[in-house]
Amino acid sequence: MESRIRVVVAKPGLDGHDRGAKVVARALRDAGMEVIYTGLHQTPEQIVAACIAEDADAVGLSVLSGAHLTLFKRVTELLAERDAGDIVVFGGGIIPEEDIPVLKEYGVAKIFTPGATTQSIVEWVRGNVAAAAA
């Protein structure tokens, strides 16, 4: 029996706009994944604690506030510190193209920018997280 991919979807920081995160969470759920949505205004510490408690295979971060470099970096650092660096980190939001290589250096596997389809996100998670979770 194939286990389902478990994904935490989180909104770190003070950003109060979560429509995109909810759309992605629903698309992943509708594709057969187990999805845990943490809600708004989560600290990196809260997000990492949720990932570990939920035995997540991946965490999807959504940031529209411009604090993506700081918040994504802290999440990846905390995952590594908590011996959970195998949890695949991906994200999206309003993220300038020039910041994407920096985020990849931090350990973020994929960034989806505005215009990404839910289908492309689902396919990427299936193809990249399933392999890492196996």
N, C-alpha and C positions, 0 to 999 in steps of 0.2 A: 504494500500500500504506500502510495506516494504521500509524503507529508506536505501540508499546505505551507506556503511562504507566509511568514508572520512579519508584518510591517508596522512600525510605529510612525505615525504622521504627526509632526509637531510644528508649532509656531513659536519659535524662540524670541525672546525680547519683548519690546513694548508695542510692536506692530499689532494693531487691532483688526486687521482685515484678513479674514480667514476663508472667504468664499472659494478661492483657488485650492486651498488645502482640503476643504470639504469635497470639492469636485474630484480631486485626485484620490482621496480616501474612498469615495463611493466607487470610482472606476476600478480601483484595485480590489475592493470588496466584490463588486459585480463580476470580476474576472476570477473569483474563487479564492482570493487570498484572505487571510485573517488580518484585519486592520484595527489598530488601536489608535484613536485620535486623542491627543492629550489636551486639546483646548488651547485657548489663547494665553499669552503672557507667561510662557514657561521659561525657566532658567535652563541653561545647559545642564546643570546638575540634576534638575528634575527630569529632563529628557533622558539623560543617560540612565538614571535610576529606573525610569519606566522601561527602557529598552532591556535592561538586565532583568527586571522583575517579570517582564512579559516574554522573556526568552526570544527576543526579536532576531530575525535574520537580517533586517534592514531598517534604517530610519530615513524618512524623507522629511527634510526641513524646508519650510517655506518662509522666505524673508522678503518683505517689500520696503522695509524701513531704511535700507542702506547700511545696516550693521552686519551684513553677511560675513565679511572677512573675520570680524571678531567672534561672532557667534558660532559660525561653522568651525573655526579653528578650535574654540574651546570645547565643542562637542567631541571633535576627533581626539583632542588631548585627553579628555576625561574617559573616553572609551578605551584608549590605550592604557591609561593609568589603572582602570578597573579590570584589566585583562579581558576586554571585550572588543578588541580591535578587529575581530573577525566580522563584526556587524557592519554591513555595507552601508555607507552614508551617501545619500544623493539629495539633491535639493533643487529648488526653483524659486522663481520670483523675479523681482526687478534687479537683475544682476548684470552689470556691464561686462561685455565680452572680454575686456582686458583683465578682469578679475578672475575669470574662469581658470587660467593656468595656475594662478596663486592658490585657488581653492583645491585644485588637483594636487598641488604640492602638499597641502595640509592633509590629504587623504580622502578628499571627497571624490567619489567615483564618477559622478555624472551631475551636470547642471542642466536643467530644462529652463529655457528662457520663454518669455511670452510668445505665444503662438504654437508652442508644443501641444500636440494632441494627446488626449488621454490614451488613445490607442498606442502611441509611440512610448508613452511612459509605462504602460502595462507590458508591452513587448520588451522594453529594456529591463524592467524588473524581472520578468520571467527568464530572460536570457542571461542576466548577470547575477542576480541574487540566487536563483535556483542552483546555479553551478557552485556558488560560494557556500550555500547551505548544505550541499550534498556531502 
